[in-house]
């Protein structure tokens, strides 16, 4: 019998982020408490730029955006938002999306699987993802449950389950 396997990745659906950004921009343009404060949110190259006329307002814009991301099923661990920066009369926050699992994080996950996972499960690092394989599909399910229960500082998705 062939081994069953799945891949552990850290990817973000760009279209869903775009939808969340558009929803946040629409809400900001319509909300009463944002009238006349020049609050906005938009793509700036690969980063997301949030701006407003005060530090509290720009943090409120970030909060709205995070709420929209959660509603669209995107983990906030994938969003790396900086601190508010003053630039003239306005404040800006630059946020970026983290994709891919760093080499050291992949090694941490592999160690968790080795130490706490069921016997006979193999984990190998393949670039910015991790392939987990075993003869038993139940063992793979256990590994998924184990990793979902861990509080890792990056977002995980399980793909290519076969």
C-alpha positions in Angstrom: 0.0 0.0 0.0 1.4 3.4 -0.9 2.0 6.1 1.7 -0.6 8.8 2.2 0.6 12.4 2.5 -0.3 16.0 2.7 1.6 19.3 2.5 1.8 22.0 5.1 2.0 25.4 3.5 1.6 29.1 4.5 -0.2 30.8 1.7 -2.7 33.7 1.4 -5.4 33.9 -1.2 -4.6 37.2 -2.8 -8.1 37.7 -4.1 -9.6 37.2 -0.6 -7.2 39.8 0.7 -8.2 42.2 -2.1 -11.9 41.6 -1.3 -11.3 42.3 2.4 -9.3 45.5 1.5 -12.2 46.7 -0.8 -14.8 46.0 1.9 -12.7 47.9 4.5 -12.2 50.8 2.1 -16.0 50.9 1.5 -16.8 50.8 5.3 -14.2 53.6 6.0 -15.7 55.8 3.3 -19.3 55.4 4.7 -18.7 55.5 8.5 -19.6 58.7 10.3 -16.6 58.6 12.6 -14.3 58.7 9.6 -15.8 61.7 7.9 -13.2 64.4 7.3 -10.2 62.5 8.7 -8.8 61.5 5.3 -8.7 57.8 6.3 -7.9 55.4 3.5 -6.6 51.9 2.8 -5.0 50.8 -0.5 -2.4 48.6 -2.1 1.1 50.2 -2.4 3.0 47.7 -4.5 3.2 44.5 -2.5 2.3 46.2 0.8 -0.9 47.6 2.1 -0.9 51.2 3.1 -3.3 52.5 5.8 -3.5 56.2 6.4 -5.4 58.7 8.6 -4.9 62.1 10.3 -4.2 60.6 13.8 -2.6 57.6 15.3 -5.9 56.4 16.9 -7.7 56.7 13.5 -5.1 54.7 11.6 -5.3 52.0 14.3 -9.0 51.9 13.8 -8.6 51.5 10.1 -6.2 48.5 10.8 -8.8 47.1 13.1 -11.5 47.3 10.4 -9.2 45.6 7.9 -8.3 42.8 10.4 -12.1 42.2 11.0 -12.7 41.9 7.2 -9.8 39.5 6.9 -11.1 37.2 9.6 -14.6 37.2 8.0 -13.0 36.1 4.7 -11.2 33.2 6.5 -7.6 34.6 6.4 -5.5 34.2 9.5 -4.2 37.4 11.1 -0.9 35.6 11.6 -0.3 36.1 7.9 -0.6 39.9 8.3 2.5 41.7 9.4 1.4 45.3 10.3 4.0 47.8 11.3 3.7 50.6 13.9 2.0 53.9 13.0 4.5 56.3 11.5 4.0 60.1 11.4 4.5 61.7 8.0 3.7 65.3 7.9 0.0 65.8 9.0 -0.9 62.2 8.7 -0.1 58.8 10.1 0.6 55.7 8.1 0.8 52.0 8.8 2.4 49.6 6.2 1.2 46.0 6.4 2.6 43.1 4.4 1.5 39.5 3.9 3.7 36.7 5.0 3.7 33.7 2.7 5.8 30.5 2.9 7.2 28.8 5.9 10.7 29.9 6.9 13.3 27.1 7.1 13.7 27.3 10.9 9.9 27.3 11.3 9.6 24.2 9.1 12.2 22.5 11.3 10.2 23.4 14.4 7.0 21.9 12.9 8.9 18.8 11.8 10.3 18.4 15.4 6.8 18.8 16.9 5.6 16.0 14.5 8.5 13.8 15.4 8.3 14.3 19.2 4.5 14.5 19.8 3.0 12.9 16.7 2.1 9.3 16.1 4.7 6.7 15.2 5.6 6.1 11.6 4.9 9.6 10.4 7.6 11.3 8.3 8.0 15.0 7.8 10.4 16.5 5.2 11.1 20.1 4.4 10.6 21.0 0.7 11.5 24.6 0.0 8.9 26.8 1.8 6.6 23.9 2.6 6.6 20.7 4.5 5.5 17.2 3.2 4.1 14.9 5.8 3.6 11.2 4.9 2.5 8.0 6.6 1.1 4.6 5.8 -1.9 5.4 8.0 -4.4 8.1 7.0 -5.6 8.2 10.6 -2.0 9.1 11.7 -2.1 12.0 9.2 -5.4 13.2 10.7 -3.8 13.1 14.2 -0.9 15.3 12.9 -3.3 17.8 11.5 -5.2 18.0 14.8 -2.0 18.2 16.8 -0.7 21.2 14.7 -4.1 23.0 14.8 -3.9 22.8 18.6 -0.4 24.4 18.7 0.0 28.1 18.9 2.5 28.8 16.2 3.4 32.3 15.1 2.6 31.7 11.5 -0.5 30.6 9.6 -0.7 27.0 8.4 -2.9 25.4 5.7 -3.0 21.7 4.8 -3.2 20.9 1.1 -2.7 18.0 -1.4 -4.2 15.4 1.0 -3.9 12.1 -0.7 
